[in-house]
Amino acid sequence: MIMIGILLKNMRLSAGLTQKDLAHKLNLAYNTISSYERENSQADFETILQIAKICNYEFKILDKNNHLIDLNDMAKDMDF
């Protein structure tokens, strides 16, 4: 099982961002990022996609027909 908080923290660190840096880019309080990373609260799907985009991360999932879907393309369609 992937723990989303650890994934978010690893994305942020790999991009060389502090919690404050990332929070500023998302217009959030830095303690919100801390809360996500410690899994005291859950980021919504759109926020996770925004973090991935900021950190230059690619997310791919398999749909029910085993076709790869690039979630970054989905984020572009959502105008992030």
Kinemage of the C-alpha trace (Angstrom):
@kinemage 1
@onewidth
@group {chain A} dominant
@subgroup {mainchain}
@vectorlist {calphas} color= white
{ca met a 1} P 0.000 0.000 0.000
{ca ile a 2} L 1.342 3.407 -0.983
{ca met a 3} L 1.122 6.025 1.680
{ca ile a 4} L 0.209 9.259 -0.087
{ca gly a 5} L 1.925 11.435 2.529
{ca ile a 6} L 5.282 9.766 1.900
{ca leu a 7} L 4.787 10.069 -1.851
{ca leu a 8} L 3.974 13.789 -1.566
{ca lys a 9} L 7.016 14.390 0.631
{ca asn a 10} L 9.301 12.496 -1.768
{ca met a 11} L 7.963 14.463 -4.739
{ca arg a 12} L 8.539 17.753 -2.910
{ca leu a 13} L 12.049 16.814 -1.798
{ca ser a 14} L 13.045 15.531 -5.246
{ca ala a 15} L 12.011 18.920 -6.649
{ca gly a 16} L 14.177 20.670 -4.046
{ca leu a 17} L 11.228 22.449 -2.457
{ca thr a 18} L 10.551 23.217 1.173
{ca gln a 19} L 7.065 22.845 2.567
{ca lys a 20} L 6.828 26.646 2.511
{ca asp a 21} L 7.906 26.777 -1.150
{ca leu a 22} L 5.303 24.237 -2.181
{ca ala a 23} L 2.603 25.820 -0.057
{ca his a 24} L 3.299 29.204 -1.670
{ca lys a 25} L 2.962 27.728 -5.173
{ca leu a 26} L -0.374 26.174 -4.165
{ca asn a 27} L -1.675 29.182 -2.204
{ca leu a 28} L -1.882 27.055 0.931
{ca ala a 29} L -0.505 27.424 4.433
{ca tyr a 30} L 2.760 25.527 4.880
{ca asn a 31} L 1.249 23.583 7.785
{ca thr a 32} L -1.291 22.196 5.310
{ca ile a 33} L 1.563 20.588 3.363
{ca ser a 34} L 2.995 19.266 6.616
{ca ser a 35} L -0.393 17.822 7.510
{ca tyr a 36} L -0.638 16.065 4.131
{ca glu a 37} L 2.842 14.594 4.496
{ca arg a 38} L 2.180 13.353 8.030
{ca glu a 39} L -1.200 12.037 6.843
{ca asn a 40} L -3.101 14.029 9.431
{ca ser a 41} L -5.249 15.261 6.556
{ca gln a 42} L -5.782 14.075 2.998
{ca ala a 43} L -5.057 16.149 -0.081
{ca asp a 44} L -7.801 15.968 -2.669
{ca phe a 45} L -7.076 14.481 -6.074
{ca glu a 46} L -6.736 17.860 -7.803
{ca thr a 47} L -4.205 19.025 -5.213
{ca ile a 48} L -2.174 15.839 -5.658
{ca leu a 49} L -2.136 16.420 -9.421
{ca gln a 50} L -1.072 20.047 -8.890
{ca ile a 51} L 1.770 18.940 -6.611
{ca ala a 52} L 2.867 16.379 -9.203
{ca lys a 53} L 2.895 19.035 -11.907
{ca ile a 54} L 4.876 21.487 -9.768
{ca cys a 55} L 7.390 18.754 -8.901
{ca asn a 56} L 7.644 17.506 -12.513
{ca tyr a 57} L 6.312 14.083 -11.567
{ca glu a 58} L 4.406 11.742 -13.855
{ca phe a 59} L 1.514 9.642 -12.627
{ca lys a 60} L 0.236 6.759 -14.697
{ca ile a 61} L -2.543 4.376 -13.774
{ca leu a 62} L -4.194 1.413 -15.429
{ca asp a 63} L -7.839 1.721 -16.324
{ca lys a 64} L -10.237 -1.207 -16.132
{ca asn a 65} L -9.122 -2.319 -19.609
{ca asn a 66} L -5.438 -2.276 -18.599
{ca his a 67} L -4.700 0.817 -20.686
{ca leu a 68} L -2.198 3.265 -19.228
{ca ile a 69} L -3.646 6.662 -18.455
{ca asp a 70} L -1.294 9.559 -17.912
{ca leu a 71} L -2.742 11.612 -15.072
{ca asn a 72} L -0.609 14.584 -16.095
{ca asp a 73} L -2.608 14.718 -19.338
{ca met a 74} L -5.755 14.648 -17.244
{ca ala a 75} L -4.406 17.573 -15.216
{ca lys a 76} L -3.815 19.557 -18.417
{ca asp a 77} L -7.456 19.030 -19.311
{ca met a 78} L -8.384 20.369 -15.860
{ca asp a 79} L -6.363 23.554 -16.598
{ca phe a 80} L -3.867 23.413 -13.728
